[in-house]
Amino acid sequence: MDVVFTITNLTSIDFKENEWSLHWNQILGEPQTESVPEGIDFERVNGNSYFVFNFGDSWTLSAEESISFRIVTKGVMSRLALGPKGAFVVTSNQSLDLHANIHWQEAKGLEDLNLPTAKTTKRNPNKQNNLIGIQSQLWTETVTSETILDQMLLPNLIVFAERAWAKKPYWISDQSSAQEHKMTKDWNQFLNAMGERTMPVINNLFPDFYYDLPKPGGIIKNDSLFVRSPFPGMQVHYTLDGSTPSPSSKVYHHPISVNPDDVVVLRSFDNQFKGGKSIIVLRE
């Protein structure tokens, strides 16, 4: 199967040759080494479902530009993007999540395939009792330390437990325009409980547990920085020189003015000053 990769650099930094790489995991199809373009080194990490492309000579990706390359894969290619958790770029000692899209509709030969869809695949109501619960997998191909294991467990396990134990939400069967409002209300209540109660309790009971902190969101509009935090109870620290924020960095409280040449980096911290992953804020 021919696959075309197109990568767009939406950051304010240049990805220089021999200094950046593309990572992605949980992919069933395997790239064929002989089809990889010259200057790109292909490798597997901890098994066949985690792949890396290291971009060498002549493979520079400047800010606001795109590159494309074609490879041949063997096996199955998912119709759904796995990013941002499943795909990211590593450059200058930092990890940048990707917004991934898979344009499988453009593949040749689809007219000869019988592709199942949500409209044609339905649960047999007579066999509903066969469903006795739900499960959640933790893929360990890239778990190389206890810290990584902790981050993959929590808070994901709490969200999973809430879904497994709680009753069916009342708004699920509501097909009116009010469904989204009801769903958002429940989601906000859940996030507040997580940020203000559950995570602080875990911090006090298990201070050495290094759970994953959600990345904040930010945007620069009209030379002003606007920031949001997914969980209440978290502090967002920021820098303007491109460095990774630390507990001693400035805390975001309200929109601030930034200069055109500032490189804004955000990072969330909990009440014990444990820090999550940082992000670079793009300009609108």
Short mmCIF file of the C-alpha atoms (twelve columns), coordinates in Angstrom:
data_MODEL
# 
_entry.id   MODEL 
# 
loop_
_atom_site.group_PDB 
_atom_site.id 
_atom_site.type_symbol 
_atom_site.label_atom_id 
_atom_site.label_alt_id 
_atom_site.label_comp_id 
_atom_site.label_asym_id 
_atom_site.label_seq_id 
_atom_site.Cartn_x 
_atom_site.Cartn_y 
_atom_site.Cartn_z 
_atom_site.pdbx_PDB_model_num 
ATOM 1   C CA . MET A 1   0.000   0.000   0.000  1 
ATOM 2   C CA . ASP A 2   1.340   3.445   -0.943 1 
ATOM 3   C CA . VAL A 3   1.107   5.963   1.877  1 
ATOM 4   C CA . VAL A 4   1.872   9.684   1.615  1 
ATOM 5   C CA . PHE A 5   2.984   11.505  4.765  1 
ATOM 6   C CA . THR A 6   2.481   15.284  4.851  1 
ATOM 7   C CA . ILE A 7   3.862   17.133  7.875  1 
ATOM 8   C CA . THR A 8   3.092   20.810  8.486  1 
ATOM 9   C CA . ASN A 9   5.161   22.762  10.991 1 
ATOM 10  C CA . LEU A 10  2.732   25.104  12.770 1 
ATOM 11  C CA . THR A 11  5.276   26.166  15.395 1 
ATOM 12  C CA . SER A 12  7.546   29.203  15.349 1 
ATOM 13  C CA . ILE A 13  10.739  27.124  15.281 1 
ATOM 14  C CA . ASP A 14  12.568  25.429  12.400 1 
ATOM 15  C CA . PHE A 15  13.104  21.662  12.390 1 
ATOM 16  C CA . LYS A 16  16.725  21.374  11.238 1 
ATOM 17  C CA . GLU A 17  18.208  18.450  9.329  1 
ATOM 18  C CA . ASN A 18  19.608  15.669  11.557 1 
ATOM 19  C CA . GLU A 19  17.845  17.224  14.581 1 
ATOM 20  C CA . TRP A 20  14.221  16.070  14.376 1 
ATOM 21  C CA . SER A 21  12.205  12.878  14.111 1 
ATOM 22  C CA . LEU A 22  8.627   11.667  13.673 1 
ATOM 23  C CA . HIS A 23  7.259   9.104   16.165 1 
ATOM 24  C CA . TRP A 24  3.997   7.208   16.100 1 
ATOM 25  C CA . ASN A 25  2.644   4.038   17.693 1 
ATOM 26  C CA . GLN A 26  -0.260  1.570   17.678 1 
ATOM 27  C CA . ILE A 27  0.016   1.347   13.883 1 
ATOM 28  C CA . LEU A 28  -0.784  -2.045  12.380 1 
ATOM 29  C CA . GLY A 29  0.742   -1.451  8.947  1 
ATOM 30  C CA . GLU A 30  4.548   -1.689  8.702  1 
ATOM 31  C CA . PRO A 31  6.635   0.617   6.469  1 
ATOM 32  C CA . GLN A 32  8.908   -1.179  4.020  1 
ATOM 33  C CA . THR A 33  12.491  -0.052  4.623  1 
ATOM 34  C CA . GLU A 34  13.478  -0.116  0.956  1 
ATOM 35  C CA . SER A 35  10.753  2.417   0.097  1 
ATOM 36  C CA . VAL A 36  11.882  5.041   2.626  1 
ATOM 37  C CA . PRO A 37  13.306  8.143   0.848  1 
ATOM 38  C CA . GLU A 38  17.017  8.852   0.977  1 
ATOM 39  C CA . GLY A 39  18.028  10.879  4.006  1 
ATOM 40  C CA . ILE A 40  15.340  9.397   6.274  1 
ATOM 41  C CA . ASP A 41  16.327  6.656   8.718  1 
ATOM 42  C CA . PHE A 42  13.528  4.274   9.733  1 
ATOM 43  C CA . GLU A 43  13.630  2.332   13.014 1 
ATOM 44  C CA . ARG A 44  11.369  0.315   15.302 1 
ATOM 45  C CA . VAL A 45  11.269  0.885   19.066 1 
ATOM 46  C CA . ASN A 46  10.355  -1.882  21.509 1 
ATOM 47  C CA . GLY A 47  8.414   -3.938  19.020 1 
ATOM 48  C CA . ASN A 48  6.753   -3.577  15.648 1 
ATOM 49  C CA . SER A 49  3.974   -1.155  16.609 1 
ATOM 50  C CA . TYR A 50  6.147   1.865   17.473 1 
ATOM 51  C CA . PHE A 51  7.962   3.482   14.540 1 
ATOM 52  C CA . VAL A 52  10.383  6.393   14.187 1 
ATOM 53  C CA . PHE A 53  11.536  8.381   11.156 1 
ATOM 54  C CA . ASN A 54  14.786  10.274  11.786 1 
ATOM 55  C CA . PHE A 55  15.212  13.101  9.275  1 
ATOM 56  C CA . GLY A 56  18.808  13.535  8.118  1 
ATOM 57  C CA . ASP A 57  20.556  15.556  5.441  1 
ATOM 58  C CA . SER A 58  18.372  17.808  3.268  1 
ATOM 59  C CA . TRP A 59  15.293  17.253  5.456  1 
ATOM 60  C CA . THR A 60  14.671  20.642  7.045  1 
ATOM 61  C CA . LEU A 61  11.125  21.742  7.900  1 
ATOM 62  C CA . SER A 62  10.906  25.475  8.468  1 
ATOM 63  C CA . ALA A 63  8.194   27.144  10.522 1 
ATOM 64  C CA . GLU A 64  4.828   27.440  8.730  1 
ATOM 65  C CA . GLU A 65  5.973   25.106  5.913  1 
ATOM 66  C CA . SER A 66  5.101   21.524  4.906  1 
ATOM 67  C CA . ILE A 67  6.928   18.519  3.501  1 
ATOM 68  C CA . SER A 68  5.586   15.314  1.929  1 
ATOM 69  C CA . PHE A 69  7.102   11.920  1.227  1 
ATOM 70  C CA . ARG A 70  5.783   8.577   0.006  1 
ATOM 71  C CA . ILE A 71  6.477   5.120   1.435  1 
ATOM 72  C CA . VAL A 72  5.124   1.607   0.940  1 
ATOM 73  C CA . THR A 73  3.503   -0.164  3.882  1 
ATOM 74  C CA . LYS A 74  2.602   -3.793  4.418  1 
ATOM 75  C CA . GLY A 75  -0.435  -4.782  6.450  1 
ATOM 76  C CA . VAL A 76  -3.384  -2.781  7.806  1 
ATOM 77  C CA . MET A 77  -3.621  1.009   7.950  1 
ATOM 78  C CA . SER A 78  -6.147  2.443   10.413 1 
ATOM 79  C CA . ARG A 79  -8.929  4.677   9.101  1 
ATOM 80  C CA . LEU A 80  -8.811  6.777   12.286 1 
ATOM 81  C CA . ALA A 81  -5.967  9.027   13.400 1 
ATOM 82  C CA . LEU A 82  -4.370  8.036   16.711 1 
ATOM 83  C CA . GLY A 83  -2.895  11.471  17.514 1 
ATOM 84  C CA . PRO A 84  -2.076  13.343  19.542 1 
ATOM 85  C CA . LYS A 85  -1.075  10.503  21.870 1 
ATOM 86  C CA . GLY A 86  -0.143  8.266   18.977 1 
ATOM 87  C CA . ALA A 87  1.974   10.691  16.951 1 
ATOM 88  C CA . PHE A 88  4.489   13.379  17.840 1 
ATOM 89  C CA . VAL A 89  7.638   15.143  16.649 1 
ATOM 90  C CA . VAL A 90  10.834  15.287  18.704 1 
ATOM 91  C CA . THR A 91  13.176  18.232  18.090 1 
ATOM 92  C CA . SER A 92  15.571  20.304  20.200 1 
ATOM 93  C CA . ASN A 93  15.052  17.971  23.184 1 
ATOM 94  C CA . GLN A 94  11.305  18.561  23.314 1 
ATOM 95  C CA . SER A 95  8.234   16.634  22.221 1 
ATOM 96  C CA . LEU A 96  5.545   18.295  20.078 1 
ATOM 97  C CA . ASP A 97  2.177   16.576  19.704 1 
ATOM 98  C CA . LEU A 98  0.732   16.261  16.206 1 
ATOM 99  C CA . HIS A 99  -2.788  16.824  14.996 1 
ATOM 100 C CA . ALA A 100 -3.139  13.780  12.734 1 
ATOM 101 C CA . ASN A 101 -5.535  13.117  9.860  1 
ATOM 102 C CA . ILE A 102 -5.781  9.984   7.722  1 
ATOM 103 C CA . HIS A 103 -7.322  10.577  4.283  1 
ATOM 104 C CA . TRP A 104 -8.194  6.946   3.608  1 
ATOM 105 C CA . GLN A 105 -11.080 7.934   1.337  1 
ATOM 106 C CA . GLU A 106 -8.531  8.912   -1.330 1 
ATOM 107 C CA . ALA A 107 -6.981  5.421   -1.500 1 
ATOM 108 C CA . LYS A 108 -7.296  3.488   -4.737 1 
ATOM 109 C CA . GLY A 109 -9.372  0.310   -4.908 1 
ATOM 110 C CA . LEU A 110 -11.861 1.162   -2.158 1 
ATOM 111 C CA . GLU A 111 -14.769 0.434   -4.486 1 
ATOM 112 C CA . ASP A 112 -13.836 -3.264  -4.420 1 
ATOM 113 C CA . LEU A 113 -13.788 -3.519  -0.609 1 
ATOM 114 C CA . ASN A 114 -16.602 -4.233  1.837  1 
ATOM 115 C CA . LEU A 115 -15.889 -1.655  4.553  1 
ATOM 116 C CA . PRO A 116 -17.994 -1.914  7.757  1 
ATOM 117 C CA . THR A 117 -19.344 1.351   9.140  1 
ATOM 118 C CA . ALA A 118 -21.255 2.427   12.216 1 
ATOM 119 C CA . LYS A 119 -24.431 2.454   10.107 1 
ATOM 120 C CA . THR A 120 -24.069 -1.192  9.004  1 
ATOM 121 C CA . THR A 121 -22.535 -2.681  12.181 1 
ATOM 122 C CA . LYS A 122 -25.082 -2.951  14.998 1 
ATOM 123 C CA . ARG A 123 -25.331 -4.809  18.292 1 
ATOM 124 C CA . ASN A 124 -27.700 -7.757  18.339 1 
ATOM 125 C CA . PRO A 125 -30.274 -6.875  21.068 1 
ATOM 126 C CA . ASN A 126 -30.823 -10.603 21.737 1 
ATOM 127 C CA . LYS A 127 -27.174 -10.969 22.779 1 
ATOM 128 C CA . GLN A 128 -26.884 -7.893  24.986 1 
ATOM 129 C CA . ASN A 129 -26.337 -10.063 28.078 1 
ATOM 130 C CA . ASN A 130 -23.054 -11.215 26.557 1 
ATOM 131 C CA . LEU A 131 -21.634 -7.774  27.397 1 
ATOM 132 C CA . ILE A 132 -20.623 -8.041  31.051 1 
ATOM 133 C CA . GLY A 133 -18.402 -4.972  31.299 1 
ATOM 134 C CA . ILE A 134 -15.754 -2.856  29.631 1 
ATOM 135 C CA . GLN A 135 -11.974 -2.989  29.691 1 
ATOM 136 C CA . SER A 136 -9.088  -0.586  29.190 1 
ATOM 137 C CA . GLN A 137 -5.667  -1.558  27.815 1 
ATOM 138 C CA . LEU A 138 -2.305  -0.078  28.767 1 
ATOM 139 C CA . TRP A 139 0.138   -0.668  25.910 1 
ATOM 140 C CA . THR A 140 3.634   -1.064  27.304 1 
ATOM 141 C CA . GLU A 141 5.839   -0.859  24.189 1 
ATOM 142 C CA . THR A 142 7.205   2.485   25.357 1 
ATOM 143 C CA . VAL A 143 6.921   2.030   29.134 1 
ATOM 144 C CA . THR A 144 10.587  2.136   30.158 1 
ATOM 145 C CA . SER A 145 10.253  3.545   33.679 1 
ATOM 146 C CA . GLU A 146 7.910   3.673   36.662 1 
ATOM 147 C CA . THR A 147 7.252   7.357   35.974 1 
ATOM 148 C CA . ILE A 148 5.955   6.616   32.463 1 
ATOM 149 C CA . LEU A 149 3.772   3.827   33.870 1 
ATOM 150 C CA . ASP A 150 2.313   6.212   36.469 1 
ATOM 151 C CA . GLN A 151 1.548   8.812   33.797 1 
ATOM 152 C CA . MET A 152 -0.227  6.263   31.604 1 
ATOM 153 C CA . LEU A 153 -2.299  4.969   34.534 1 
ATOM 154 C CA . LEU A 154 -3.595  8.235   35.966 1 
ATOM 155 C CA . PRO A 155 -5.790  10.119  35.484 1 
ATOM 156 C CA . ASN A 156 -6.860  7.780   32.634 1 
ATOM 157 C CA . LEU A 157 -7.779  5.013   35.087 1 
ATOM 158 C CA . ILE A 158 -10.060 7.371   37.024 1 
ATOM 159 C CA . VAL A 159 -11.909 8.382   33.859 1 
ATOM 160 C CA . PHE A 160 -12.267 4.727   32.886 1 
ATOM 161 C CA . ALA A 161 -13.564 3.789   36.344 1 
ATOM 162 C CA . GLU A 162 -16.140 6.587   36.215 1 
ATOM 163 C CA . ARG A 163 -17.438 5.291   32.898 1 
ATOM 164 C CA . ALA A 164 -17.431 1.657   34.078 1 
ATOM 165 C CA . TRP A 165 -19.188 2.205   37.424 1 
ATOM 166 C CA . ALA A 166 -21.545 5.092   36.747 1 
ATOM 167 C CA . LYS A 167 -25.037 4.717   35.406 1 
ATOM 168 C CA . LYS A 168 -25.800 5.536   31.807 1 
ATOM 169 C CA . PRO A 169 -25.894 9.362   31.525 1 
ATOM 170 C CA . TYR A 170 -29.421 10.694  31.155 1 
ATOM 171 C CA . TRP A 171 -28.418 12.861  28.184 1 
ATOM 172 C CA . ILE A 172 -27.265 9.894   26.060 1 
ATOM 173 C CA . SER A 173 -30.771 9.259   24.741 1 
ATOM 174 C CA . ASP A 174 -31.600 12.953  24.400 1 
ATOM 175 C CA . GLN A 175 -31.578 13.702  20.671 1 
ATOM 176 C CA . SER A 176 -32.626 17.327  21.059 1 
ATOM 177 C CA . SER A 177 -30.410 20.376  20.680 1 
ATOM 178 C CA . ALA A 178 -30.106 20.477  24.488 1 
ATOM 179 C CA . GLN A 179 -27.978 17.302  24.574 1 
ATOM 180 C CA . GLU A 180 -24.662 19.102  24.132 1 
ATOM 181 C CA . HIS A 181 -25.447 21.530  26.960 1 
ATOM 182 C CA . LYS A 182 -26.336 18.685  29.334 1 
ATOM 183 C CA . MET A 183 -23.222 16.721  28.356 1 
ATOM 184 C CA . THR A 184 -20.983 19.777  28.842 1 
ATOM 185 C CA . LYS A 185 -22.476 20.414  32.279 1 
ATOM 186 C CA . ASP A 186 -21.719 16.846  33.405 1 
ATOM 187 C CA . TRP A 187 -18.213 17.025  31.946 1 
ATOM 188 C CA . ASN A 188 -17.466 20.289  33.769 1 
ATOM 189 C CA . GLN A 189 -18.657 18.801  37.059 1 
ATOM 190 C CA . PHE A 190 -16.440 15.779  36.533 1 
ATOM 191 C CA . LEU A 191 -13.374 17.921  35.719 1 
ATOM 192 C CA . ASN A 192 -13.937 20.073  38.796 1 
ATOM 193 C CA . ALA A 193 -14.162 16.966  40.989 1 
ATOM 194 C CA . MET A 194 -10.947 15.624  39.421 1 
ATOM 195 C CA . GLY A 195 -8.944  18.832  39.752 1 
ATOM 196 C CA . GLU A 196 -10.199 20.100  43.108 1 
ATOM 197 C CA . ARG A 197 -10.751 16.845  45.024 1 
ATOM 198 C CA . THR A 198 -9.538  13.581  43.470 1 
ATOM 199 C CA . MET A 199 -6.044  14.557  42.313 1 
ATOM 200 C CA . PRO A 200 -5.152  16.440  45.559 1 
ATOM 201 C CA . VAL A 201 -6.242  13.375  47.561 1 
ATOM 202 C CA . ILE A 202 -3.990  11.147  45.443 1 
ATOM 203 C CA . ASN A 203 -1.160  13.638  45.975 1 
ATOM 204 C CA . ASN A 204 -1.545  13.423  49.759 1 
ATOM 205 C CA . LEU A 205 -1.950  9.631   49.915 1 
ATOM 206 C CA . PHE A 206 0.667   8.753   47.291 1 
ATOM 207 C CA . PRO A 207 3.120   11.681  47.053 1 
ATOM 208 C CA . ASP A 208 5.576   9.661   44.934 1 
ATOM 209 C CA . PHE A 209 2.967   8.778   42.303 1 
ATOM 210 C CA . TYR A 210 3.779   10.789  39.173 1 
ATOM 211 C CA . TYR A 211 0.436   11.007  37.377 1 
ATOM 212 C CA . ASP A 212 0.046   12.721  34.011 1 
ATOM 213 C CA . LEU A 213 -0.965  16.366  34.095 1 
ATOM 214 C CA . PRO A 214 -3.003  17.636  31.129 1 
ATOM 215 C CA . LYS A 215 -1.344  20.255  28.985 1 
ATOM 216 C CA . PRO A 216 -2.877  23.729  29.116 1 
ATOM 217 C CA . GLY A 217 -4.239  25.384  26.010 1 
ATOM 218 C CA . GLY A 218 -3.107  28.762  24.790 1 
ATOM 219 C CA . ILE A 219 -3.344  31.168  21.897 1 
ATOM 220 C CA . ILE A 220 -1.777  34.511  21.033 1 
ATOM 221 C CA . LYS A 221 -4.315  36.889  19.551 1 
ATOM 222 C CA . ASN A 222 -3.694  40.587  18.867 1 
ATOM 223 C CA . ASP A 223 -0.382  40.318  20.760 1 
ATOM 224 C CA . SER A 224 -2.150  39.032  23.884 1 
ATOM 225 C CA . LEU A 225 -1.740  35.588  25.450 1 
ATOM 226 C CA . PHE A 226 -4.918  33.705  26.407 1 
ATOM 227 C CA . VAL A 227 -4.634  30.455  28.408 1 
ATOM 228 C CA . ARG A 228 -7.022  27.762  29.590 1 
ATOM 229 C CA . SER A 229 -6.389  24.820  31.926 1 
ATOM 230 C CA . PRO A 230 -8.318  21.543  31.426 1 
ATOM 231 C CA . PHE A 231 -8.467  20.819  35.169 1 
ATOM 232 C CA . PRO A 232 -9.425  23.347  37.844 1 
ATOM 233 C CA . GLY A 233 -6.943  23.479  40.697 1 
ATOM 234 C CA . MET A 234 -3.908  23.483  38.398 1 
ATOM 235 C CA . GLN A 235 -1.512  26.419  38.027 1 
ATOM 236 C CA . VAL A 236 -0.177  27.310  34.591 1 
ATOM 237 C CA . HIS A 237 3.384   28.666  34.555 1 
ATOM 238 C CA . TYR A 238 4.864   30.289  31.468 1 
ATOM 239 C CA . THR A 239 8.095   31.569  29.931 1 
ATOM 240 C CA . LEU A 240 8.644   33.977  27.041 1 
ATOM 241 C CA . ASP A 241 12.129  32.850  25.957 1 
ATOM 242 C CA . GLY A 242 11.317  29.338  24.724 1 
ATOM 243 C CA . SER A 243 12.595  27.606  27.872 1 
ATOM 244 C CA . THR A 244 10.595  24.983  29.766 1 
ATOM 245 C CA . PRO A 245 8.637   26.553  32.675 1 
ATOM 246 C CA . SER A 246 9.619   25.562  36.208 1 
ATOM 247 C CA . PRO A 247 7.832   26.102  39.554 1 
ATOM 248 C CA . SER A 248 9.689   29.413  39.842 1 
ATOM 249 C CA . SER A 249 8.435   30.673  36.456 1 
ATOM 250 C CA . LYS A 250 5.661   33.248  36.266 1 
ATOM 251 C CA . VAL A 251 2.100   32.073  36.947 1 
ATOM 252 C CA . TYR A 252 -0.633  32.906  34.440 1 
ATOM 253 C CA . HIS A 253 -3.621  34.690  36.030 1 
ATOM 254 C CA . HIS A 254 -5.068  36.794  33.195 1 
ATOM 255 C CA . PRO A 255 -4.272  37.718  29.564 1 
ATOM 256 C CA . ILE A 256 -0.843  39.310  29.154 1 
ATOM 257 C CA . SER A 257 0.816   41.249  26.340 1 
ATOM 258 C CA . VAL A 258 3.587   39.502  24.391 1 
ATOM 259 C CA . ASN A 259 6.132   40.794  21.897 1 
ATOM 260 C CA . PRO A 260 6.296   39.523  18.295 1 
ATOM 261 C CA . ASP A 261 9.633   37.767  18.938 1 
ATOM 262 C CA . ASP A 262 8.572   36.098  22.224 1 
ATOM 263 C CA . VAL A 263 8.467   32.275  22.226 1 
ATOM 264 C CA . VAL A 264 5.740   31.408  24.732 1 
ATOM 265 C CA . VAL A 265 5.885   28.043  26.517 1 
ATOM 266 C CA . LEU A 266 3.188   26.837  28.963 1 
ATOM 267 C CA . ARG A 267 3.237   24.078  31.576 1 
ATOM 268 C CA . SER A 268 0.732   22.923  34.213 1 
ATOM 269 C CA . PHE A 269 1.672   22.284  37.861 1 
ATOM 270 C CA . ASP A 270 -0.358  20.677  40.652 1 
ATOM 271 C CA . ASN A 271 -0.485  21.695  44.320 1 
ATOM 272 C CA . GLN A 272 2.756   19.789  44.980 1 
ATOM 273 C CA . PHE A 273 4.478   21.598  42.085 1 
ATOM 274 C CA . LYS A 274 4.697   18.487  39.952 1 
ATOM 275 C CA . GLY A 275 4.884   19.616  36.340 1 
ATOM 276 C CA . GLY A 276 3.321   18.160  33.215 1 
ATOM 277 C CA . LYS A 277 4.488   18.372  29.623 1 
ATOM 278 C CA . SER A 278 5.051   21.808  28.155 1 
ATOM 279 C CA . ILE A 279 3.594   23.286  24.957 1 
ATOM 280 C CA . ILE A 280 4.662   26.097  22.629 1 
ATOM 281 C CA . VAL A 281 1.856   28.579  21.959 1 
ATOM 282 C CA . LEU A 282 1.143   29.416  18.345 1 
ATOM 283 C CA . ARG A 283 0.071   32.780  17.057 1 
ATOM 284 C CA . GLU A 284 -3.334  33.120  15.456 1 
# 
